[in-house]
């Protein structure tokens, strides 16, 4: 398949990339890892006049630590995140979720920032980002930056707080050192988008759950955070019975799709089962 | 010296039976070969197809002005432009004399009958320019109501082809009482209703898409004295015939080449609209043209497979002895009738009774036209459908009787001492040993241990239940005896052709009429010829797939290449030996009658004199010293027409775990013991079995083509058409028993489709077996977690109410039967709710 013709720009700094976006406006599409954009272009579902490739901007690459935060460059590939000991140590949930993304080839091309801005509710990065309370750093015109909390980042299906002329540059994740984590992904074939996914991370104290964070994949038009479940889990023992009761409210605020892989009611049922399993696994039960 | 000794030892080992790695793999795997899309010709143009987005429509106008003006465009061709020269996509097998067959034009002129039909073709200097310009072709359509549902189609309320006046293409019947091969099925069923067991079920064979690895591609060079067409096809010879027959181009002016072809699974046994369109446009423009489809085009417009409703009635005595089987099929042909078309379900007609000794058998298929992509052969073609139905029914019978399903099968199958056995459908099975295959499979599987574990899990109410699925299948391979094809009104013969050319240097060229597309024929044929002629494996070159080189053939499909094609090779080799004997006798100054040929050497009885095959070949080539009247050639041709089909069989055992909380299924163990007769190359066989298993398992668990209510293919990419990968499968345990076919010189039976035929019911039987105590007696394919979970919910609900009918008689809305006319195509509204 051949995309419609477009001009290709490969800026080498965020400033140049933002300037290019300002110049081309609506005509432009930003290329990160290309794992969603290229199929869209090749199927001619979109035909931008200009593609701005962020692949040659060194400042968008890599994982670093900044005090209580991990800082992940928006163009860091899934594979690089998986290889990062800092992420495994301080944000295990993100590692576990990313390990389930598609296949090794895609994990070597696809980027964390690209996935977040693409904002497919079935993608596996949004739910852990929400659960971990990530902050998203967005660059705008004239060198300005702003930081948006993950909960304010996802606006709708394929829509985020990244506005026209803006670029996501960094994902800042508060360290969750010592938290147990599990991503329970439900698919029919291994390379599929999540039918439902549950991201859970838990801080245990003396055999019971002191704190819990739970994010849901593909249970609405955006990734969702199951706050009522998080609250209900506090102080509970990590037993099947206790967790089963605590996750009962997981579908508050969900609005899952119906498609070939399952209707909305089935997804809601899955969410309760998978949340229980994710929490128990995160708690090491 | 060592080398010489090794070679001598090597030569003593027969090639047949050796697990040779495939000689063609180096080039196929590295891609350093001629896939059709790799071919570049001077001045070649690239084509893009403009396709209908509508399932049913009339074209009112086509404006090509903008497209013609686009950069690089050389021509834009509509159906009207080529209507008299484009030929037609043909159906070679009208299954009845009054079959309704819609005209199938490669490029539509007026009437669009399914989404994806070609409406116009753009030719440009580059593929990108052709694609860009295709977007500029402006087509006006008048949409017509589309018939999309198979059961709705029967009502003839909306017609797929209004000009035909009906959606029913044909009704074809086989009846054991009528043909004298058994009793009357209605009598048996009536007897069982009063004093026996009657099982009635309706199964859905979902629509599948043959997703070969290499998308289809065609290059046509019209500039030579012979028009040359390279195309990614299984059937170069059939294509040559049909191009000539439908376009009026003399057959002698057509050369078809199937270069290396990347898979087919039946999907490339078609003569396609894209091939005819490429030929027509190339001839019109007088330039070589290439068309290569995208994957999305492949999924949409390559023919699909399966798509049947199967209504089964099985009668048995109370002791479990089966008596009658009645099969009523509704088969979706889609918008057009492909080259085999309605013949696909008919190929299953002899196989529903399978290995069991029914007294009576009745089979009827009604083939239907709808406004969906046309349906034709897909790996197994008719036999997977039959095997699925009968193997599901045998499990249902066992459940009804409360007995072990293997035991009920054993009670009813043909025993090894009963061969040859003429089945109730009228087929004569030559050899087989179902007991042996089953015993071996049970041992490898650990059948009793797994049954014990199943009991434990049931007792402990484990959320993960274990099920064991069985499929003791047979199939008919080796299409096909020409005389039988004649009685079935098939448009061609079923023979196969081969030639052997003995070169002066002792090397051998084998020309075969079959057309490999991944099977490893070059390796297997080399092994066969090496043994037969006593020459080294490496000295045999196998040539195929070019009508100028292997000029005669019926090509590759239906597990026929080895059982028919290689038989022709064997016969050609024997003719070479006969000719060589005469020359050898002359050289050895002996009588022909005293010449013995063993291990590549012609010797004289009772002496140590001898000449080798290469020596005879050289002597023949020089022609210096030949007997009077003997031509200086050892080359020979042979054409083999089989006297019967071959009947591979096997026992497949599958253990599935079912997570009753989510409906998720996972395979625990899969064992198959196949009897495919003599094995030429165990490594190739292993590959065929593994690939077939995955394809059959995929029908059970993962694949299904789905349309929306507008007739748009929803599963139009691999995002939604969920093909499995190696990450989704387990390691299979495969083994064999061997009872050689008596119909073939080599004793082979065919293996290309066995795995795909046998595995589907084994998997579904295992899933149903796992959750049967929860009130489930069927899950519609593909058995998605959602469907399994909903079946469990429905089963529990019915069990609680306590009014479950053990033998539902096709009740509307009964659990796991026909979801009803409401929306049988909808998956989210599956039949279990």
Interface residues (C-beta under 8 A of the other chain):
Chain A: X1 X2 X4 X5 X39 X43 X44 X103 X186 X188 X189 X190 X191 X192 X193 X195 X258 X259 X260 X261 X262 X263 X266 X269 X270 X273 X274
Chain B: X127 X128 X131 X132 X135 X294 X295 X296 X661 X662 X664 X701 X702 X706 X714 X715 X717 X719 X720 X722 X723 X724 X725 X727 X728 X784 X785 X786 X789 X790 X827 X828 X829
